[in-house]
């Protein structure tokens, strides 16, 4: 194993066995001057209720629909769903122009009626119902569809169309491409090494320099092979392939782990830290899932501050992933950002 000094001083490549790709790490570039795009950070207080927000309780949505006066987690069919339950199959043509039927449904999940907060400002007790709702949705939709993708897009910088705290649930009759890759790599690892790749990762990272938060059941890390500057993996420390299989204690512990991660994100640059988050678990039609391990990906775009974003362009778009800051340096910054939320309103 190379020394810490090697990794922090010299360009090198790191392999991501989960996504089967290499990442170029260039730590010597951290000192380069920045004259690129600067964004305005999302740091202005929001009202707890917004008359113009189509996710707030009691407000009207598209197509004549309206929200009830909900008080907790609220889930409804997406008014502009990317997937529909009844779609025709395309005609077969040239092998160069393959297409297939895509069936499914999409739902929106409001995390809270409070328009002013994000999950980072919730108490741990307020995150538990979100975890419970995820489990219920996976169980229900997984009985009808091959795969159910839970995700959150936080921040307009990433394309979120509404600042109200919410996520989405897309169920499909096919395996999404990212899941196809992770299924292949985890199966190959298990076949070669005789154990789960991500369970082994959790064991080897526990208590280490890339850990951001850890409790009895979960840990969040900046993975050794991280692509985005402050990318993280949220991992269980026990074997589990799907979220509905979590015990009550593991679900409560997961709420604590989510809180411990996202508060640090916000505290890092003292802003509402944008990210893409998604859960990956074993596909629901997969019979032998011993090699699968449940996990969540967090992909934040911020680079040096609340206003400087990383863009995947040039070499990254045409050759391979690249980052400047090492995973170890990023993890240290996030660990140091722990404590009470910088606005002082997270319990």
Secondary structure, 3 states (H helix, E strand, C coil): CCCHHHHHHCCEEEEECCCCEEEEECHHHHHCCCCCCCCCCCCCCCCCCCCCCCCCCCCECHHHCECCCCCCCEEEECCCCCCECCCCCCCCCCHHHCCCCCEEEEEEEECCCCCCCCHHHCCHHHHHHHHHHHHHHHHHHHCCCCEEEEEEEECHHHCCCCCCCEEEEEEECCCCHHHHHHHHHHHHHHHHHCCCHHHHHHHHHCCCCCEEEECCCEEEECCCCCCCCCCEEEEECCCCCCHHHCCHHHHHHHHHHHHHHHHHHHHHHCCCCCEEEEEECCCCCCCCCCCCCCEEEEECCEEEECCEECCCCCHHHHCCEEECCCHHHHHHHHHHCCCCCCCCCCC
